[in-house]
Amino acid sequence: MPPSARAFVLAAMARRADHPLLAIVAGEREAEELADDVALFTTDVIHLPAWETLPFEHVSPNVVTMAERVEARYRLTGEGSFVVVASVRAVTQRVSPTTTEPLRFDQGAIYDLDTVISDLTSAGYTRTDRAEARGDMAVRGGIIDVYPPNADLPIRLDFWGDTLDEIKAYLPSTQRSTDQLDSVEVFPARELVLDASIRAKAGELRAGAPLAVDRWDRIAEGISFQGMESWLPWLAPPRTVLDESNGPIIVFDPARCQERAGDLITEETDLATALASTWGAEASDPGSHPPLYLPLDLETVSDRLIEAPAHAAGPGDDGYEIRTLDAVAGDPESVARAVNRWKTRSVDIVIAMDGISAAHRVAAILSEHGADLPVLDTVEPGTLAVTSIGIHNGFVFPALGFGVVGEREVAGRRRAHRSAGRGTKRQVVDAYRDLNPGDFIVHHHHGIGRFAGL
């Protein structure tokens, strides 16, 4: 299956699946782009990222990365149609045995405030004065602020006694509430949570692995610290995402994936050998350490495995014709002719541009050259349109009468786009003009007060 057809096929498979679908590709960038492309056809998609840290590097992965992994792993164990896209590195990484279950809060429900605080702390949230950074939580009387790492904005839980009176998102820069919510799911802030089983395992390692006895002491006492995730191989059994998933698994280009899995194991072994001289006399042999990356063992999931090579292995294999737009990129007249030509062959073309302004501009230019395509937010097969959601790899699928082409095929280049990710735009306070005397405020240095005017 060529890369350009993967996103559409995955979305179609997910609609017919009873369990979440795990899609595996060789590279991390490849996985990110495939997840972006699948999002053009369905909102039920999530990217399972790999840690950006190296084995034996005593630095914790980014909190957003860990939270996204937790959420993706949780989705994989659920029911219904969902697509989880992952690289070989993300799939073969040893997973933490701690829970991926989110804490759910519903407006009007009854909760014990102390239990909520304890549960959030156990889920890896750090208690601070103000929840401004991802993974923070703050408690002020009956108000709990929590900033889930995989959320766009922090959440404010406002209790009246034991009743959750209000749930609101708020701006971390101003601490002012924005949208009111009926319910919210708060996923663990770290992939390795120091629960009872992890603490007990660290207690056992005090004698068996003296190399890091000070780390085992802290973990056994439930004390989180920077870089504790690097000790996961000693604390967790040899399980991967493949062992956790319960739905279909599709591997694109299996040969490349197996080669990449072997490279990861070799790189980790070489790194251990190079660092062994710095570990001291009490360190074990470099080859005997528990690995972070495990083999890509597809035999154990053969009953739900679908392998999709990039090319047909022989003349007897079933295949489908996947085409390009067959136009000169950057030439609006050529692009318009190609759209109309495919239309006469009962193939509807959707042009996926990066941004609403680009979509309207392209639609206007193509209209001048004889191809009238409306600008739509969402598209379905059977529609000729321009949409503002871009695609990395365009395709034309004549057998289905449908095709999607992106900015690269239409304009001849694609602008460099940073993934929006989980970022939050900084809100600019317009000289306090939205405040009236008597309004309650949260001052950056002095805390809660009442605005008296300027």
N, C-alpha and C positions, 0 to 999 in steps of 0.2 A: 504494500500500500504506500503510495507516494506521500511525502509529508504534507502536501497541500490538501489532501482529502481527509486527513486524520480527524480534524476538529468536527467536521460535519458528520462523519461516521460515528464518532464517539457520542455526540449529542443524540443521534438517532438510536444508537444502541441503548443509551441510558433511559430513553422514554419507554423502552420495552422491558427494562430490567426490574426485578423485584428487590434487588440489593444494590448497594453502591458499586460502581465500576471503578477499578483501579487501572489507570493507564500509565505504563512505564516507558520512558525514553532514555537515551544514553546520557545526555548532558543536562546540566542545570538550566542553562539559558534556553535550551530546546524545550524543557518542561515549562518554563515561564511563558514562552511564546505560545505553546500549545494551549495552556490554560487560558490565556488571553483570547485566543481564537475560538475556543469552545464557548466562551462567555458571549460571543456574538449570537449563538444559537440557543443557549439556555443559561439561566441564572444559577442553576444548581451545579456549580462547579467550584472547586477550590484547589489551590496549588499546595502540595506538600513539599515544603522547602527542605534542603539539607542544611546542616550546620555550616556556618562559614568559617569555623575554627578547625584547626588541625588536631589529629590525635596527639596526646601528651602536651598540648598547649594549654597551660593552666589559666585559661581565659574563658569566661562563660559566653555562650552564643548570645546574639542579640535577643532581647526579650520578645520582640515581635516575631522573630523566627521561631522561637520556642513555642509561643502561643499559637501561631499558625500551624505548627506541627501537631500540637495537642488537639486543636479543633479538627484538622484533617483526619487524624487517627480516630477521633470520636465519630466523625461522619462515616468512616469506613465500617464501623461496627454496627451501624444502624440499619434501618429498613428504607425501602423506597428508592426512587431513581436519583442518583447523585453521581457526579464524576469527580474523582480525585486524580490529579495529574502529578506525577513524581519522576524525578531522575533516578538513575541507578544508585547514585550516592545517597539519596534520601531513603530509598527502599532498603538498601543493604545495611544501613546503620542500625546498630543494636538499639532497641527501644527500652525506655524506662518502664518498670512494672507498675509504677504508681498510676493512680486514676486519671483518666481524661474526661471524666464526667463533669459537666458544668454545674454551678450553683444556679438555681432558677428562682427568681423573685417575681411575685405577682402583686399588683396593686390591690390593697384591701385584704390580703392574706395575713395570718397571724404568725409571727416569728419571735423567738427569744433573742433579744438584742445581743446578749453575751455569746450565744451560740453562733450567731451570724458573724460576729467579730472573730471568734475562734476558728470558724470554718474558712474565712477569708485568709486568715494568717496561715492556716494549715495548707491552703492552696498556693502559698508562695508569695502572697502580697506583703509588702513592707509598710509598716505603719509609720506615717510621717505627720507633720503638722498640717500640710496641705497636699492633696493628691494632684500633683501637676505633671508627674512623669508616669509613663506606662509601668504598671506593676506596683503603683503606690496605692495606699488607702489611708484615709484620715477619719477620725471619729470626733464629733463635736456634739455632746449631749445625745439627742436622739437622731442625729444626722450622720450617715455614713457615706463618705465619698470614696469611690473606687474607680481606678483607671485600668480596665482590662487591656492588655497589650495589643489585642487584635481588634479593638473597637476604634471608631473614628473619634469619639469624644468620651470623656469620663462620665460616670454615672453617679447621681446623687439619690440615695435612699433615705427618705424622710419618714421617720417613725413617729406615730402618736401612741405612746405606750408600747404595746407589743404589735400594734397594727401598722402595716406598711401603708402609710397614708398617700405618699406620692413617689413616683419614680421619674426623674428628669435627667436629661443630658445637660451638661454645662460646659462652658468655655474655660479651659485651664488658665488662660491668660488673664481673664477678668473675674473668674469664679461665678459668673452670672448664669442662671439656668436658661435653657433654650427649649427644647422639645420635651413634651410630657409623654411618657411611655406607659403602656398597660402592663408590660412584663419585660424581663431582661434575663439573658443567660450570661453568666460570668464564668469564663473558663479559667483553669489554673494559670497562674502567671509564669510558672516554670515547668519545664518538662520533667525535671527530677525534683519531686516533692519529698521532703524528709518525713515520711510517715513511719509508722511503727516497724514495718518490715525492713525498710531501708536502714533505720537506726539499729535494728537488731543485727543486720548483716554487717554494718560497720563495726559493731561491737565484736563480732567474730573475727574480723580482719585485723584487729589490734595485734593479735598474736601471730596470725598467719602471714601478714604482709607488713613487716616493721618499717618498710621503706617510707610509708606515709602515715605513721602512727598518729601524728598531730592532726592530720586531716580526718582520720577515722574517729579520733576523740571528739572533734567538733560535730561531725555528722551524727555520731551516736548520741550526742547531747541535743540534737535538733537545731544546731546553729548553722544557718546558711552562710556561704562565703563565696567570693568571686572565684570562679574557675572550678567549682565543685562538680560541674557536669563532666569535666575531663576524667573523673574517676568512675563514671558510669559503667565501663566494662567490668570492673571489679564488683559492682553492686547489683548488677542485673543479669538474669539468665540469657543465654544466647538465642534471643528471639528478635524477629524483624517485623516490619509492617505486613509482610506476606503472611505471617502467622496470625496476625490480628484480623485481617480482612476476612469477610465471609461471602463476598460476591465475585463476579467475574473479574478476571485479570487479563488485560490485553497488553502484550509486549510488542512494541514497534521496533523493527530491526533487531531481532534477538541476537544475532551474531555480534553486533556492536555492543549491545548491552552486556553480554557475557564477557567480552573483552574488557569493557570498562570496569566491571566488577573485579576481574582479576588484577587490573592495574591498581585499584584502590587497596587491595590486600597487599600487593607488592610494595606500594608506596609506604604503607603503614609499617611493614616489616623493616624496610630500609631506614625509615625514620627512627624506629626503635634501636636499630643497630648503631646508628650515628650518635644517638643520645645516651647510649648505655654507659659510656665512660663518665658521664656527669651524674649518675644516679647513686654513686657511693657503693661501698662494699656490701651493704645489706640488700642491694637490689637483686632481683631474680635475673636469670638468663634472658637476654633480649627476645629470644624466640618463644619464651614461655608466658609472656604477658597475655591477658585476655584481650582479644582484638575488639576494636570498635566496629570495624566493617566485616561483615560475614559474607559467605558465598551467596550468589544469586541462585538459590536452589529452586528451580521451577518444577522439579519432579514432584515435590510435595504438594503442589497445587495443580497438578496435571488435569484433574477432573473439572476444573473451572478455568483453564488456561486457553487463551487465544493468542497464537503467534502470528504477527503480521510483518513478514519480510518486506523490505523496501522494493524488491523486484521479484517477479515470478521465478520460481526455482526451475521450472521446466515447461514444456509446451502443454502439458496436461492440466496445469493449474488454472483455476477460474480467475478471470480478471475483468476489470472495467476500464473503459477509456476515460482518462482524466486529461483535460485539455487546458490550454491557457486562453486568454482573451483573443489572441491572434490580432493584436493591434500594435501600432507604433507608439510606445509610451511617450507621453509629452506632446503628442499630436492630437488635439481635440477632434479634428475631422476624422482621423483614422479610428479613434476610440468610438465615436458616435456611429460610424459605419459598422464597426464590429458588434456593437450592442444591437443594432437593428438587424444585422445579419444573423446573429444568434436567435433573435426574436422570430425570424421567419422559419427557423428550425425548431420552434417551440421550446426554446431554452431561455428562461428568464434570468437576466443578469442583475445582480445587486452590487452596487459600487460602495465599498466600505471605506470612508474617508476618516481621517484623524481629526475630529472636532466638528462642531456644528457650522462654523464659518467656512471651513474647507468644503463641507458637504454642499452648502448653498452655492458656493462659488463654482464648484464643478457642475452642479445641476444647471446653473445658468449658462455656463459655457457650452455644455453639451446640447442644451435646448437650442442655442443659436446655430448649431450644426445638425439639427434634425433629429435629436434623440431626447424626447421629453420624459424625464424621470422625476417623480416627486421625491421630496426629502421626508423620510419617515424615521421615527424613533425606534420602532421594532419592525422586523420584516419576517415574512413567512415564504416558503417555497410557493411559486406562482405569482410573485410580485416583482415588477421591475421598479427599482427605487434606488435612491442614494441615502445612506445612513451615516450617522456621525460616529459610529463605533468602528474603529479600524480593525484590520486583519493583517497578520504578518505574512501568511502564505495563502494567496488566492488560488481559486480553482474554477474550472467549468466542468460539470458532470453531465454530459449529454444524455446519458441513459435515464437520469432523473429529471431532465429538463430544468436544471437549476445551476447557477454559478454565482460565486462571490469573488470579486477582485478588489484589491486594495490600492492604496496610494502609489505603491511602487509600480504596479502594472498600468496605472492611469497616467501618473505624472512623471514617471521615470526615475523617481527617487522617493525616499521616505525620510521625513524629518526625524531627527533624533528625539525620541520621546522618553522622558523619565516616567517610570511607572508611578502612578499616584500612590500606590500602596496604602498604608494606613496613616499617611501624613495628615496634618491638620493645619490649615491656613491660619496665620497669625491674625487675630482680630485687631483692628485699629480702633482705638478709643478716640472718638471725635471730640476732643477737648471737653469731655463731660457734658456735652449738650443734651444727651438723652437722660440726664439725671435732673430730678427736681428736689428742692429743699425738703428734707424729711425722709428721703429714700434711704433704705439700708444699703450699705456698701461693704465690700471686703477690700481693705487696703493692702497693698503688696507687703508692707512692713509692719503695720499696726493692727491688722486683723479686722474684725467686724466693727463697724461704726455707723453713724448716721450722717448723711450729707447735709451740710448746713448752708451750702451756697458758696459762691466765689466773690 
